[in-house]
């Protein structure tokens, strides 16, 4: 009987394990030459006993919608899903940052072309805690400064929130980072709210969608930087390799659609189109959060 009671008491603890979700408003300037062109996106930092995950709320919502649609399709044995409409639900931020406790091992999960990468972080943040304090919302916070990713950062942390974590890759202060920004004002992450969720709810939301599951390639920061720069130099490299590796007995047809709806299948034209798109994206996004990484 004692054993039965012990097991019975453990069940609610496992079933209702909690996750602390902190919602940040991320304000950033993608193009350093257009400082009035400011973007905002809501990000979530989910913290549990094992670690934390920081990602776009828009990404979570888009994936949740897709999961629901795929479940409906499975129930009715067929149907069509518009991947373009799903991607339109996502906002600007496609990366994800995970931290594993207690060592605070950090990984950046990012995509280059059609490949997904898991980049291990090797730059430790050395904070200098300042005696200055101020009230941010309902929390009493204290100032800290650090150099990270080619930028100077100012953070405000609160010991009223007992988590040595924060948005993006920031961590290591004696309290949750409530507000952090670089000294140019290009990147600002400010706590906008928080709530508690069950582990089961978080696990359900983060379940991989089977038809989209792709294995991540583990790389160091230096390796990722090379991959990224090579992609910018030659965006169509993977497409040509895929065509060359398809074999003579396999007919592989790749088609792309232009912004005006025109469909093209000529490889040279597609390569020029991809190169133009990547170059334009680089010009528009030249003020990234980590200057050293890209």
Secondary structure, 3 states (H helix, E strand, C coil): CHHHHHHHHHHHHHHCCEEEEEEEEEEEECCCCCCCCEEEEEEEEEECCCEEEEEEHHHHHHHHHHHHHHHHHHHCCCCCCCHHHHHHHCCCCCCEEEEECCCCEEEEEEEECCEEEEEECCCCCCCEEEEEEEEECCEEEEEEEEEECCEEEEEEEECCCCCCCCCCCCCCCCCEEEEEEECCCCEEEEEEEEEEEEHHHHHHHCCCCHHHCCCCEEEEHHHHHHHHHHHHHCCCHHHHHHHHHCCCCCCCCCCEECCCCCEECCHHHHHHHHHHHHHHHHHHCCCCCCCCCC
